Amino acid sequence: DSARADVSLVLPWADGTTEIVLLKGSQPLASQSLSGNKPVVEFTSPTAAEVWEASTMHTVTWQASDADGDALSYSLFYHRDGAEWELLATELLTPSYVVDVNIFAGSKDARFRVVATDGVNISMAESASVTIPDKKPIAQIGNPTDGATFTPGNLVVMQGSALDFEDGRLSDEKLKWSSYRQGELGSGPSLPSNLLEPGAHVITLSVEDSVGQSASASV
C-alpha cells in the first residue's frame, strides 16, 4: 500500500511557459500543457440592477468559451457592500448557480464573480448589482428550559445568544431579558438573578440588530 497526500503549491508565473511538469528528482510524475488562449466569460444574469425579494430563488448564469476547445470549470464568489469576496462554490461544470435569497446576508450592492479556468489559464467576470433584503436576527435561549422549576430565592442563570446575517454575533447590550410577571430583568448573554417572584414566568429574550430589525425567543 502507498500513502497519498494532496499538495498545493503557489508558483511565480513565467512568461512564455508552455508546459508545467511535476518532477520527482528527474522523473516526471505529471504534466500539463498550456493552451495559447485564456477562456472568455461573461454573465448572462443578472446583467442589470435587480431587487430580489425575500423567500425567492434566482439562478445566476454566465456563458464561457475557450478558443482552444479546452474543458472549463468555474468558481463562484459573492460579496456585499464592499466586503471581502466569499467563495460560494468551486469546480462547477455548468455555467449556473441557484441562489436562495433567504440564506444570503442582506445588501444594497451584492455582486457575484465567476472565475473560469481551463486548468491553468483563468478569466473572470462580475455580475450587475443585486439588492437583497436585510435579515432579522435570530434569538436563542439555552437556559432556563421550558417547564424548569426553581426554589424561590435560588439563583436562576438566564443564558442566550443572538446571531445576525449582516452583523454577526450581536453585542451584549442588544440582548434584553424580560418576564411577563416582572417586566425588564437586564441584558447580556448571561444574566444571573435570584430576584424572580414566586409563580409562573414566561422569560423572553429580545434582540435588535444595527438597522433596528428585532426578534425574540421565549420559554
Backbone as CSV, one residue per row, in Angstrom:
resi,resn,N_x,N_y,N_z,CA_x,CA_y,CA_z,C_x,C_y,C_z
1,ASP,0.850,-1.195,0.000,0.000,0.000,0.000,0.884,1.244,0.000
2,SER,0.385,2.278,-0.661,1.120,3.541,-0.679,0.217,4.646,-0.159
3,ALA,0.808,5.552,0.610,0.051,6.679,1.141,-0.126,7.735,0.055
4,ARG,-1.211,8.493,0.177,-1.476,9.555,-0.781,-1.688,10.854,-0.028
5,ALA,-1.180,11.937,-0.584,-1.365,13.258,0.013,-1.673,14.261,-1.086
6,ASP,-2.573,15.183,-0.796,-2.866,16.280,-1.721,-1.939,17.437,-1.402
7,VAL,-1.289,17.956,-2.426,-0.311,19.017,-2.251,-0.713,20.207,-3.112
8,SER,-0.655,21.399,-2.533,-0.967,22.621,-3.265,0.221,23.558,-3.211
9,LEU,0.623,24.065,-4.373,1.760,24.974,-4.453,1.369,26.235,-5.215
10,VAL,1.878,27.364,-4.764,1.722,28.617,-5.486,3.093,28.999,-6.033
11,LEU,3.186,29.083,-7.357,4.469,29.348,-8.004,4.410,30.649,-8.800
12,PRO,5.531,31.365,-8.886,5.546,32.575,-9.719,5.364,32.211,-11.189
13,TRP,4.607,33.044,-11.902,4.335,32.784,-13.312,5.513,33.239,-14.167
14,ALA,5.878,32.419,-15.137,6.959,32.774,-16.064,6.369,32.968,-17.454
15,ASP,6.508,34.154,-17.992,6.003,34.415,-19.338,6.630,33.447,-20.337
16,GLY,5.817,32.992,-21.259,6.305,32.079,-22.275,6.201,30.623,-21.892
17,THR,5.663,30.335,-20.693,5.512,28.946,-20.252,4.573,28.183,-21.188
18,THR,4.971,27.009,-21.610,4.136,26.179,-22.484,3.739,24.865,-21.838
19,GLU,4.425,24.498,-20.731,4.101,23.241,-20.074,4.520,23.311,-18.606
20,ILE,3.698,22.699,-17.741,4.025,22.575,-16.320,4.266,21.102,-16.041
21,VAL,5.409,20.784,-15.430,5.775,19.388,-15.171,6.097,19.222,-13.692
22,LEU,5.526,18.186,-13.072,5.834,17.826,-11.695,6.882,16.715,-11.720
23,LEU,8.024,16.973,-11.090,9.143,16.037,-11.124,9.427,15.478,-9.732
24,LYS,9.840,14.241,-9.690,10.451,13.646,-8.502,11.884,13.339,-8.875
25,GLY,12.769,14.229,-8.437,14.132,14.170,-8.950,14.103,14.540,-10.418
26,SER,14.508,13.622,-11.279,14.443,13.862,-12.722,13.296,13.093,-13.368
27,GLN,12.492,12.409,-12.551,11.405,11.593,-13.094,10.110,12.401,-13.164
28,PRO,9.532,12.571,-14.354,8.246,13.276,-14.468,7.118,12.452,-13.843
29,LEU,6.335,13.089,-12.981,5.189,12.443,-12.361,3.877,12.858,-13.015
30,ALA,3.809,14.089,-13.474,2.595,14.597,-14.119,2.968,15.826,-14.922
31,SER,2.168,16.109,-15.923,2.434,17.293,-16.733,1.120,17.891,-17.222
32,GLN,1.171,19.184,-17.508,0.004,19.907,-18.013,0.479,20.867,-19.093
33,SER,0.024,20.628,-20.318,0.356,21.546,-21.407,-0.522,22.779,-21.320
34,LEU,0.040,23.920,-21.682,-0.710,25.176,-21.641,-1.205,25.514,-23.028
35,SER,-2.498,25.764,-23.120,-3.054,26.208,-24.399,-2.753,27.683,-24.586
36,GLY,-2.910,28.149,-25.796,-2.483,29.510,-26.113,-3.490,30.587,-25.775
37,ASN,-4.706,30.213,-25.394,-5.750,31.219,-25.185,-6.401,31.072,-23.815
38,LYS,-6.710,32.214,-23.220,-7.479,32.208,-21.975,-8.956,31.996,-22.292
39,PRO,-9.721,31.485,-21.317,-11.169,31.424,-21.522,-11.753,32.835,-21.646
40,VAL,-12.915,32.911,-22.224,-13.692,34.155,-22.284,-14.992,33.899,-21.542
41,VAL,-15.333,34.761,-20.569,-16.515,34.527,-19.750,-17.255,35.834,-19.514
42,GLU,-18.587,35.778,-19.487,-19.406,36.942,-19.173,-20.719,36.482,-18.550
43,PHE,-21.267,37.318,-17.678,-22.537,36.998,-17.047,-23.688,37.196,-18.030
44,THR,-24.665,36.302,-17.917,-25.904,36.461,-18.678,-27.068,36.796,-17.760
45,SER,-26.889,36.628,-16.445,-27.892,37.048,-15.468,-27.270,37.010,-14.073
46,PRO,-27.386,38.121,-13.321,-28.014,39.383,-13.688,-27.046,40.284,-14.468
47,THR,-27.587,40.954,-15.478,-26.784,41.880,-16.280,-27.191,43.327,-16.057
48,ALA,-28.240,43.543,-15.284,-28.676,44.884,-14.885,-29.118,44.815,-13.437
49,ALA,-29.158,45.968,-12.778,-29.505,46.000,-11.358,-30.869,45.360,-11.119
50,GLU,-30.937,44.521,-10.084,-32.182,43.825,-9.744,-32.427,43.900,-8.247
51,VAL,-33.709,43.769,-7.875,-34.107,43.665,-6.472,-34.684,42.278,-6.262
52,TRP,-34.071,41.514,-5.386,-34.526,40.152,-5.108,-35.288,40.139,-3.788
53,GLU,-36.536,39.705,-3.833,-37.381,39.685,-2.651,-37.048,38.486,-1.759
54,ALA,-37.416,38.605,-0.483,-37.222,37.501,0.459,-38.024,36.282,0.010
55,SER,-37.534,35.105,0.370,-38.195,33.820,0.084,-38.342,33.553,-1.411
56,THR,-37.395,34.046,-2.205,-37.396,33.760,-3.640,-36.103,33.045,-4.015
57,MET,-36.148,32.378,-5.155,-34.981,31.674,-5.695,-34.604,32.330,-7.024
58,HIS,-33.306,32.479,-7.260,-32.834,33.071,-8.515,-31.652,32.249,-9.029
59,THR,-31.536,32.178,-10.339,-30.433,31.446,-10.949,-29.447,32.426,-11.564
60,VAL,-28.235,32.422,-11.042,-27.141,33.220,-11.607,-26.552,32.424,-12.766
61,THR,-26.422,33.059,-13.941,-25.926,32.341,-15.118,-24.828,33.142,-15.817
62,TRP,-23.993,32.433,-16.529,-22.934,33.049,-17.315,-22.656,32.174,-18.530
63,GLN,-21.933,32.707,-19.471,-21.511,31.918,-20.629,-20.008,32.062,-20.799
64,ALA,-19.392,30.984,-21.242,-17.936,30.982,-21.369,-17.524,30.149,-22.567
65,SER,-16.387,30.479,-23.125,-15.843,29.722,-24.257,-14.334,29.729,-24.177
66,ASP,-13.735,28.804,-24.913,-12.281,28.716,-24.972,-11.891,28.417,-26.417
67,ALA,-11.059,29.282,-26.975,-10.694,29.148,-28.390,-9.944,27.865,-28.683
68,ASP,-9.330,27.268,-27.658,-8.588,26.024,-27.853,-9.466,24.790,-27.681
69,GLY,-10.731,25.019,-27.290,-11.631,23.889,-27.089,-11.428,23.168,-25.781
70,ASP,-10.704,23.785,-24.837,-10.458,23.140,-23.555,-11.736,23.079,-22.719
71,ALA,-11.865,22.029,-21.923,-12.972,21.936,-20.968,-12.769,22.975,-19.872
72,LEU,-13.858,23.604,-19.449,-13.783,24.671,-18.460,-14.486,24.271,-17.170
73,SER,-13.990,24.793,-16.062,-14.690,24.684,-14.789,-14.731,26.077,-14.170
74,TYR,-15.608,26.243,-13.160,-15.893,27.581,-12.660,-15.886,27.621,-11.135
75,SER,-15.496,28.765,-10.610,-15.653,29.079,-9.195,-16.498,30.340,-9.098
76,LEU,-17.436,30.353,-8.135,-18.341,31.487,-7.989,-18.140,32.122,-6.621
77,PHE,-18.067,33.457,-6.615,-17.855,34.218,-5.390,-18.985,35.227,-5.203
78,TYR,-19.137,35.686,-3.956,-20.193,36.648,-3.601,-19.612,37.680,-2.655
79,HIS,-20.004,38.942,-2.827,-19.680,39.925,-1.801,-20.800,40.948,-1.717
80,ARG,-20.807,41.669,-0.603,-21.873,42.642,-0.355,-21.278,43.930,0.189
81,ASP,-21.710,45.046,-0.365,-21.363,46.371,0.150,-19.874,46.546,0.417
82,GLY,-19.051,46.070,-0.502,-17.616,46.273,-0.378,-16.894,45.308,0.526
83,ALA,-17.576,44.281,1.047,-16.920,43.295,1.915,-16.008,42.396,1.081
84,GLU,-15.270,41.516,1.753,-14.392,40.586,1.062,-15.215,39.598,0.224
85,TRP,-14.632,39.114,-0.863,-15.296,38.113,-1.685,-15.360,36.788,-0.934
86,GLU,-16.523,36.160,-0.971,-16.764,34.887,-0.282,-16.986,33.789,-1.317
87,LEU,-16.247,32.692,-1.205,-16.395,31.584,-2.142,-17.705,30.851,-1.884
88,LEU,-18.542,30.744,-2.914,-19.801,30.012,-2.811,-19.674,28.579,-3.306
89,ALA,-18.963,28.391,-4.403,-18.829,27.055,-4.990,-17.606,27.040,-5.891
90,THR,-17.004,25.862,-6.013,-15.850,25.707,-6.886,-15.979,24.419,-7.674
91,GLU,-15.209,24.309,-8.751,-15.226,23.149,-9.643,-16.628,22.908,-10.230
92,LEU,-17.351,24.001,-10.464,-18.638,23.886,-11.156,-18.388,23.545,-12.617
93,LEU,-19.189,22.645,-13.153,-19.025,22.250,-14.553,-20.120,22.814,-15.438
94,THR,-21.163,23.368,-14.830,-22.235,24.012,-15.595,-22.252,25.497,-15.252
95,PRO,-22.585,26.355,-16.231,-22.487,27.802,-16.025,-23.720,28.394,-15.348
96,SER,-24.054,27.893,-14.168,-25.207,28.424,-13.448,-25.105,28.059,-11.975
97,TYR,-25.854,28.821,-11.139,-25.864,28.569,-9.699,-27.179,29.113,-9.151
98,VAL,-27.872,28.303,-8.358,-29.171,28.697,-7.811,-28.968,29.381,-6.459
99,VAL,-29.547,30.564,-6.306,-29.411,31.364,-5.096,-30.733,31.364,-4.333
100,ASP,-30.685,30.922,-3.065,-31.823,31.029,-2.151,-31.633,32.330,-1.373
101,VAL,-32.452,33.333,-1.659,-32.261,34.663,-1.084,-32.276,34.624,0.441
102,ASN,-33.030,33.711,1.025,-33.172,33.676,2.481,-31.887,33.308,3.216
103,ILE,-30.920,32.704,2.546,-29.697,32.292,3.239,-28.508,33.200,2.896
104,PHE,-28.793,34.348,2.244,-27.739,35.305,1.914,-27.898,36.557,2.761
105,ALA,-26.800,37.075,3.246,-26.831,38.321,4.006,-27.376,39.448,3.139
106,GLY,-28.141,40.337,3.756,-28.733,41.443,3.017,-27.698,42.446,2.528
107,SER,-28.032,43.109,1.427,-27.099,44.073,0.843,-27.832,44.951,-0.163
108,LYS,-27.414,46.210,-0.240,-27.924,47.100,-1.283,-27.040,47.055,-2.528
109,ASP,-25.903,46.374,-2.424,-24.995,46.256,-3.566,-24.282,44.915,-3.495
110,ALA,-25.032,43.835,-3.697,-24.451,42.490,-3.727,-24.040,42.169,-5.161
111,ARG,-22.917,41.475,-5.291,-22.426,41.116,-6.618,-21.853,39.705,-6.600
112,PHE,-21.837,39.112,-7.771,-21.264,37.785,-7.955,-20.082,37.892,-8.914
113,ARG,-19.080,37.060,-8.684,-17.917,36.999,-9.575,-17.684,35.544,-9.949
114,VAL,-17.513,35.288,-11.230,-17.209,33.938,-11.689,-15.792,33.916,-12.245
115,VAL,-15.061,32.862,-11.889,-13.711,32.639,-12.406,-13.746,31.371,-13.233
116,ALA,-13.434,31.483,-14.512,-13.399,30.338,-15.419,-11.952,29.925,-15.646
117,THR,-11.710,28.616,-15.644,-10.348,28.135,-15.852,-10.347,26.927,-16.786
118,ASP,-9.301,26.819,-17.599,-9.102,25.630,-18.428,-8.130,24.651,-17.765
119,GLY,-7.835,24.911,-16.502,-6.883,24.107,-15.755,-5.659,24.905,-15.366
120,VAL,-5.325,25.924,-16.173,-4.201,26.811,-15.874,-4.597,28.267,-16.118
121,ASN,-5.014,28.574,-17.322,-5.415,29.935,-17.653,-6.760,30.253,-17.009
122,ILE,-6.930,31.499,-16.561,-8.193,31.910,-15.956,-8.662,33.225,-16.542
123,SER,-9.969,33.441,-16.466,-10.598,34.721,-16.756,-11.743,34.881,-15.775
124,MET,-12.161,36.115,-15.535,-13.245,36.333,-14.588,-14.198,37.402,-15.089
125,ALA,-15.409,37.374,-14.543,-16.421,38.362,-14.871,-17.212,38.662,-13.614
126,GLU,-17.841,39.847,-13.585,-18.596,40.286,-12.418,-20.013,40.635,-12.834
127,SER,-20.973,40.256,-12.012,-22.373,40.483,-12.323,-22.764,41.931,-12.046
128,ALA,-23.980,42.279,-12.460,-24.564,43.555,-12.080,-24.951,43.510,-10.601
129,SER,-25.290,44.669,-10.057,-25.633,44.793,-8.646,-27.008,44.193,-8.354
130,VAL,-27.120,43.561,-7.187,-28.378,42.968,-6.738,-28.668,43.477,-5.329
131,THR,-29.918,43.846,-5.090,-30.355,44.222,-3.746,-31.015,43.025,-3.086
132,ILE,-30.513,42.653,-1.914,-31.033,41.522,-1.145,-31.524,42.062,0.194
133,PRO,-32.747,41.715,0.623,-33.295,42.297,1.854,-32.513,41.908,3.102
134,ASP,-32.450,42.870,4.033,-31.796,42.634,5.313,-32.578,41.573,6.097
135,LYS,-31.863,40.715,6.790,-32.495,39.632,7.541,-32.644,40.005,9.017
136,LYS,-33.714,39.516,9.627,-33.894,39.700,11.063,-32.864,38.859,11.819
137,PRO,-32.486,39.310,13.010,-31.591,38.481,13.829,-32.321,37.240,14.342
138,ILE,-31.570,36.314,14.892,-32.120,35.082,15.454,-31.765,35.032,16.929
139,ALA,-32.782,34.901,17.791,-32.582,34.819,19.234,-32.749,33.373,19.687
140,GLN,-31.880,32.934,20.586,-31.956,31.577,21.124,-31.728,31.612,22.637
141,ILE,-32.538,30.837,23.377,-32.389,30.724,24.826,-31.872,29.329,25.151
142,GLY,-30.766,29.271,25.867,-30.216,27.987,26.289,-30.674,27.589,27.680
143,ASN,-30.913,28.602,28.529,-31.347,28.351,29.909,-32.120,29.570,30.395
144,PRO,-33.224,29.392,31.120,-33.840,28.127,31.542,-34.581,27.439,30.397
145,THR,-34.932,26.197,30.609,-35.686,25.438,29.621,-37.167,25.493,29.951
146,ASP,-38.004,25.146,28.973,-39.451,25.105,29.203,-39.778,24.190,30.374
147,GLY,-40.597,24.678,31.283,-41.062,23.854,32.391,-40.104,23.739,33.548
148,ALA,-38.962,24.420,33.496,-37.995,24.346,34.594,-38.602,24.937,35.868
149,THR,-38.247,24.368,37.007,-38.736,24.871,38.294,-37.561,25.204,39.198
150,PHE,-37.751,26.218,40.037,-36.707,26.687,40.944,-37.328,27.027,42.298
151,THR,-36.564,26.841,43.332,-36.996,27.244,44.665,-36.892,28.760,44.781
152,PRO,-37.929,29.442,45.295,-37.859,30.903,45.431,-36.589,31.345,46.152
153,GLY,-35.919,32.344,45.579,-34.683,32.863,46.152,-33.432,32.210,45.608
154,ASN,-33.559,31.057,44.954,-32.394,30.415,44.362,-31.955,31.153,43.093
155,LEU,-30.688,30.955,42.739,-30.134,31.638,41.574,-30.636,30.995,40.285
156,VAL,-31.148,31.825,39.387,-31.528,31.388,38.045,-30.602,32.104,37.054
157,VAL,-29.889,31.354,36.259,-28.980,31.954,35.279,-29.622,31.864,33.902
158,MET,-30.021,33.005,33.375,-30.610,33.074,32.038,-29.487,33.205,31.014
159,GLN,-29.456,32.301,30.066,-28.392,32.286,29.063,-29.001,32.246,27.670
160,GLY,-28.462,33.074,26.791,-28.974,33.116,25.425,-27.948,33.691,24.469
161,SER,-28.297,33.702,23.202,-27.394,34.228,22.178,-28.217,34.827,21.055
162,ALA,-27.561,35.620,20.235,-28.233,36.236,19.088,-27.247,36.347,17.937
163,LEU,-27.677,35.899,16.775,-26.865,35.994,15.563,-27.630,36.771,14.505
164,ASP,-26.877,37.437,13.654,-27.479,38.211,12.585,-26.676,37.990,11.310
165,PHE,-27.363,37.772,10.180,-26.678,37.526,8.912,-25.701,38.653,8.580
166,GLU,-26.114,39.883,8.841,-25.297,41.027,8.436,-24.290,41.437,9.520
167,ASP,-24.706,41.410,10.793,-23.873,41.906,11.882,-23.031,40.830,12.543
168,GLY,-23.359,39.568,12.305,-22.687,38.500,13.030,-23.259,38.380,14.433
169,ARG,-22.416,38.085,15.419,-22.882,37.972,16.802,-23.167,39.369,17.352
170,LEU,-24.359,39.559,17.908,-24.756,40.868,18.401,-24.078,41.174,19.738
171,SER,-23.851,42.455,19.989,-23.198,42.882,21.224,-24.114,42.644,22.419
172,ASP,-23.512,42.570,23.608,-24.242,42.191,24.818,-25.454,43.078,25.078
173,GLU,-25.311,44.382,24.861,-26.408,45.288,25.194,-27.615,45.136,24.274
174,LYS,-27.439,44.408,23.174,-28.550,44.175,22.248,-29.426,42.997,22.677
175,LEU,-29.008,42.282,23.727,-29.775,41.143,24.227,-30.458,41.564,25.526
176,LYS,-31.776,41.614,25.515,-32.525,42.117,26.672,-33.495,41.046,27.171
177,TRP,-33.482,40.833,28.492,-34.312,39.818,29.130,-35.500,40.461,29.831
178,SER,-36.626,39.753,29.794,-37.813,40.239,30.498,-38.668,39.062,30.952
179,SER,-39.540,39.348,31.922,-40.517,38.369,32.401,-41.898,38.992,32.303
180,TYR,-42.879,38.195,31.919,-44.220,38.759,31.795,-44.790,39.116,33.173
181,ARG,-44.191,38.600,34.246,-44.639,38.935,35.596,-43.962,40.195,36.123
182,GLN,-42.656,40.374,35.788,-41.865,41.434,36.412,-41.325,42.475,35.439
183,GLY,-41.537,42.292,34.134,-41.023,43.248,33.163,-39.543,43.055,32.900
184,GLU,-38.812,44.148,32.689,-37.400,44.068,32.322,-36.571,43.479,33.451
185,LEU,-35.630,42.587,33.059,-34.772,41.929,34.034,-33.305,42.322,33.894
186,GLY,-32.872,42.664,32.688,-31.470,43.003,32.459,-31.063,42.652,31.042
187,SER,-29.761,42.701,30.764,-29.279,42.453,29.403,-28.014,41.619,29.429
188,GLY,-27.651,41.102,28.263,-26.427,40.333,28.108,-26.696,38.879,27.808
189,PRO,-25.677,38.144,27.353,-25.851,36.734,27.014,-26.031,35.842,28.239
190,SER,-25.606,36.314,29.423,-25.772,35.540,30.650,-26.212,36.487,31.756
191,LEU,-27.382,36.204,32.316,-27.946,37.101,33.341,-28.363,36.280,34.553
192,PRO,-27.582,36.316,35.643,-27.977,35.606,36.869,-28.929,36.455,37.701
193,SER,-29.909,35.802,38.309,-30.856,36.530,39.153,-31.412,35.602,40.230
194,ASN,-31.542,36.124,41.434,-32.254,35.408,42.493,-33.440,36.228,42.976
195,LEU,-33.911,37.123,42.107,-34.985,38.047,42.469,-36.304,37.752,41.761
196,LEU,-36.397,36.582,41.097,-37.660,36.251,40.433,-38.730,35.934,41.481
197,GLU,-39.907,36.497,41.278,-41.008,36.294,42.221,-41.543,34.865,42.127
198,PRO,-42.087,34.321,43.194,-42.733,33.010,43.129,-43.888,33.026,42.123
199,GLY,-44.071,31.916,41.428,-45.139,31.796,40.450,-44.604,31.478,39.075
200,ALA,-45.518,31.362,38.126,-45.152,31.025,36.746,-44.610,32.252,36.027
201,HIS,-43.536,32.047,35.246,-42.936,33.122,34.453,-42.827,32.678,32.996
202,VAL,-43.015,33.618,32.100,-42.584,33.445,30.710,-41.383,34.372,30.533
203,ILE,-40.206,33.765,30.310,-38.969,34.532,30.152,-38.724,34.769,28.669
204,THR,-38.482,36.029,28.303,-38.289,36.399,26.895,-36.937,37.054,26.697
205,LEU,-36.241,36.628,25.655,-35.005,37.275,25.204,-35.325,38.039,23.930
206,SER,-35.211,39.366,23.982,-35.467,40.225,22.827,-34.145,40.771,22.306
207,VAL,-33.961,40.758,20.992,-32.698,41.206,20.401,-32.988,42.173,19.253
208,GLU,-32.005,43.007,18.943,-32.158,44.006,17.878,-30.835,44.177,17.164
209,ASP,-30.877,44.228,15.813,-29.631,44.392,15.058,-29.354,45.861,14.788
210,SER,-28.311,46.129,14.008,-27.833,47.502,13.818,-28.779,48.371,13.013
211,VAL,-29.715,47.786,12.275,-30.668,48.589,11.500,-32.055,48.553,12.125
212,GLY,-32.157,48.055,13.351,-33.427,48.096,14.067,-34.338,46.910,13.867
213,GLN,-33.886,45.888,13.139,-34.684,44.676,12.999,-34.635,43.916,14.323
214,SER,-35.793,43.421,14.772,-35.858,42.783,16.083,-36.406,41.369,15.973
215,ALA,-36.117,40.580,17.008,-36.627,39.210,17.104,-36.633,38.829,18.570
216,SER,-37.305,37.737,18.917,-37.348,37.316,20.312,-37.535,35.820,20.402
217,ALA,-37.228,35.282,21.570,-37.464,33.874,21.895,-37.968,33.822,23.316
218,SER,-38.837,32.881,23.629,-39.431,32.784,24.962,-39.440,31.360,25.449
219,VAL,-39.378,31.192,26.816,-39.572,29.888,27.454,-40.551,30.079,28.596
